[in-house]
Structure formats: C-alpha cells, structure tokens
Amino acid sequence: MIKAAGVAEVTDVDFEAEVIGADLPVLVEFTADWCPPCRQIAPVLSAIAFEEGDRLKVVQLDVDTNPGTTNAYGVLSMPTLMVFRAGEPVKSMVGARSKRRLLEELSDVI
C-alpha cells in the first residue's frame, strides 16, 4: 500500500473502532498498491491530515487486503474517498484531486 505520511492504516479488524467509533469526522481513502492515482493523492492526504488533524481524522484502507469493508461500502474504483461522521458515510468521492479541490469538497462535512 502506498503509505501517506501521517495517515493511519485501518483494516477490516479495526475499522469499526477507528472509523465508526471516532469522535471526529473521518476521511477514509480506499487505496491499492497498483493504483497510480492513489500515489498522486498520497501527499495531498498527508498535508490535510497534518493541517486539519484537530477537525478531521484521515486514514487509509488497502482494498486488496480488506475485502470485507471494501465490499460493505460498495467501493469499486480507487481511490475512493469516503467521509464518515457519527459512524455513517456522509460523502463519497472517486479519483485523485488537488488539495484545494478536496478541501472545498470537505468544507460541508468538517
């Protein structure tokens, strides 16, 4: 998995504790090693995790090793970015984007 600095990795095992049970809104990147756009967005996610860490938790989930969560949320394309608030998915976006655009898209959920 392409690891974004400062972004925690979650799995099928701890998804409920780390994402569903989180106090903050959580941005989950569903990612895969073989996904070029996932590599593109990694530095963007790192920057957002660093700058917005007090308002937003950012995590990554490897779709190849965590099929349960991937299938449960109907994720078909990488990267899929999903925002969870109070345990529910409230927003979903597919594909890499710039930091400015991603922050604009997140403005109504954080």
C-alpha positions as a Markdown table, in Angstrom:
| # | Residue | x | y | z |
|---|---|---|---|---|
| 1 | Met | 0.0 | 0.0 | 0.0 |
| 2 | Ile | 1.2 | 3.5 | -0.8 |
| 3 | Lys | 1.6 | 5.0 | 2.7 |
| 4 | Ala | 0.8 | 8.6 | 3.1 |
| 5 | Ala | 2.9 | 10.2 | 5.9 |
| 6 | Gly | 0.9 | 11.0 | 8.9 |
| 7 | Val | -2.1 | 8.9 | 7.7 |
| 8 | Ala | -3.0 | 5.8 | 9.8 |
| 9 | Glu | -3.8 | 2.5 | 8.1 |
| 10 | Val | -7.1 | 0.8 | 9.1 |
| 11 | Thr | -8.2 | -2.8 | 8.4 |
| 12 | Asp | -11.3 | -4.9 | 8.4 |
| 13 | Val | -10.5 | -5.8 | 12.0 |
| 14 | Asp | -10.2 | -2.2 | 13.4 |
| 15 | Phe | -12.4 | -0.3 | 11.0 |
| 16 | Glu | -15.3 | -0.1 | 13.4 |
| 17 | Ala | -13.2 | 1.2 | 16.3 |
| 18 | Glu | -11.1 | 3.6 | 14.3 |
| 19 | Val | -13.7 | 4.9 | 11.9 |
| 20 | Ile | -17.3 | 4.1 | 13.0 |
| 21 | Gly | -16.5 | 4.9 | 16.6 |
| 22 | Ala | -14.4 | 8.0 | 16.0 |
| 23 | Asp | -15.2 | 11.3 | 17.7 |
| 24 | Leu | -14.1 | 13.4 | 14.7 |
| 25 | Pro | -15.3 | 13.1 | 11.1 |
| 26 | Val | -13.1 | 10.5 | 9.3 |
| 27 | Leu | -11.8 | 10.7 | 5.7 |
| 28 | Val | -11.1 | 7.1 | 4.5 |
| 29 | Glu | -9.1 | 6.6 | 1.4 |
| 30 | Phe | -9.8 | 3.2 | -0.1 |
| 31 | Thr | -6.5 | 2.5 | -1.8 |
| 32 | Ala | -4.3 | -0.1 | -3.6 |
| 33 | Asp | -0.7 | -0.6 | -4.4 |
| 34 | Trp | -1.4 | -1.0 | -8.1 |
| 35 | Cys | -3.3 | 2.4 | -8.3 |
| 36 | Pro | -1.4 | 5.3 | -9.9 |
| 37 | Pro | -4.0 | 8.0 | -8.8 |
| 38 | Cys | -3.6 | 6.7 | -5.2 |
| 39 | Arg | 0.1 | 7.6 | -5.4 |
| 40 | Gln | -0.8 | 11.0 | -6.7 |
| 41 | Ile | -3.2 | 11.8 | -3.8 |
| 42 | Ala | -0.9 | 10.5 | -1.0 |
| 43 | Pro | 0.9 | 13.8 | -0.4 |
| 44 | Val | -2.5 | 15.6 | -0.5 |
| 45 | Leu | -3.9 | 13.3 | 2.2 |
| 46 | Ser | -0.7 | 13.8 | 4.3 |
| 47 | Ala | -1.0 | 17.6 | 4.1 |
| 48 | Ile | -4.7 | 17.5 | 5.0 |
| 49 | Ala | -4.0 | 15.1 | 7.9 |
| 50 | Phe | -1.4 | 17.4 | 9.2 |
| 51 | Glu | -3.3 | 20.7 | 8.7 |
| 52 | Glu | -6.8 | 19.5 | 9.7 |
| 53 | Gly | -5.9 | 16.9 | 12.3 |
| 54 | Asp | -7.8 | 18.7 | 15.0 |
| 55 | Arg | -11.0 | 18.6 | 12.9 |
| 56 | Leu | -10.7 | 15.6 | 10.7 |
| 57 | Lys | -9.1 | 12.1 | 11.1 |
| 58 | Val | -7.5 | 10.8 | 7.8 |
| 59 | Val | -7.0 | 7.0 | 7.3 |
| 60 | Gln | -6.2 | 4.6 | 4.5 |
| 61 | Leu | -7.6 | 1.2 | 3.9 |
| 62 | Asp | -6.0 | -1.3 | 1.4 |
| 63 | Val | -8.8 | -2.8 | -0.6 |
| 64 | Asp | -6.8 | -5.9 | -1.6 |
| 65 | Thr | -6.2 | -7.0 | 2.0 |
| 66 | Asn | -9.5 | -5.7 | 3.4 |
| 67 | Pro | -12.3 | -7.0 | 1.2 |
| 68 | Gly | -15.0 | -7.0 | 3.9 |
| 69 | Thr | -15.0 | -3.3 | 4.5 |
| 70 | Thr | -14.4 | -2.6 | 0.8 |
| 71 | Asn | -17.5 | -4.7 | -0.2 |
| 72 | Ala | -19.6 | -3.4 | 2.7 |
| 73 | Tyr | -19.4 | 0.1 | 1.3 |
| 74 | Gly | -19.6 | -0.8 | -2.4 |
| 75 | Val | -16.2 | 0.5 | -3.3 |
| 76 | Leu | -15.3 | -0.3 | -6.9 |
| 77 | Ser | -12.8 | 2.4 | -8.0 |
| 78 | Met | -9.6 | 3.5 | -6.5 |
| 79 | Pro | -9.0 | 5.8 | -4.9 |
| 80 | Thr | -12.4 | 6.2 | -3.3 |
| 81 | Leu | -12.5 | 8.8 | -0.6 |
| 82 | Met | -15.4 | 8.4 | 1.9 |
| 83 | Val | -16.2 | 10.7 | 4.8 |
| 84 | Phe | -17.8 | 9.1 | 7.9 |
| 85 | Arg | -19.5 | 11.2 | 10.6 |
| 86 | Ala | -21.1 | 9.7 | 13.7 |
| 87 | Gly | -20.5 | 6.3 | 12.2 |
| 88 | Glu | -22.3 | 6.9 | 8.9 |
| 89 | Pro | -20.8 | 7.6 | 5.4 |
| 90 | Val | -21.9 | 11.2 | 4.6 |
| 91 | Lys | -19.9 | 11.8 | 1.4 |
| 92 | Ser | -18.1 | 9.8 | -1.2 |
| 93 | Met | -15.7 | 10.9 | -4.0 |
| 94 | Val | -13.8 | 8.9 | -6.6 |
| 95 | Gly | -10.4 | 9.8 | -8.0 |
| 96 | Ala | -7.4 | 11.9 | -7.2 |
| 97 | Arg | -7.8 | 15.6 | -6.8 |
| 98 | Ser | -5.8 | 18.6 | -5.8 |
| 99 | Lys | -5.6 | 19.7 | -2.1 |
| 100 | Arg | -7.6 | 22.9 | -2.8 |
| 101 | Arg | -10.4 | 20.9 | -4.5 |
| 102 | Leu | -10.5 | 18.3 | -1.8 |
| 103 | Leu | -10.7 | 20.9 | 0.9 |
| 104 | Glu | -13.6 | 22.6 | -0.9 |
| 105 | Glu | -15.4 | 19.3 | -1.2 |
| 106 | Leu | -14.8 | 18.6 | 2.5 |
| 107 | Ser | -15.9 | 22.0 | 3.7 |
| 108 | Asp | -19.5 | 21.0 | 4.4 |
| 109 | Val | -18.5 | 17.9 | 6.5 |
| 110 | Ile | -15.7 | 19.2 | 8.7 |
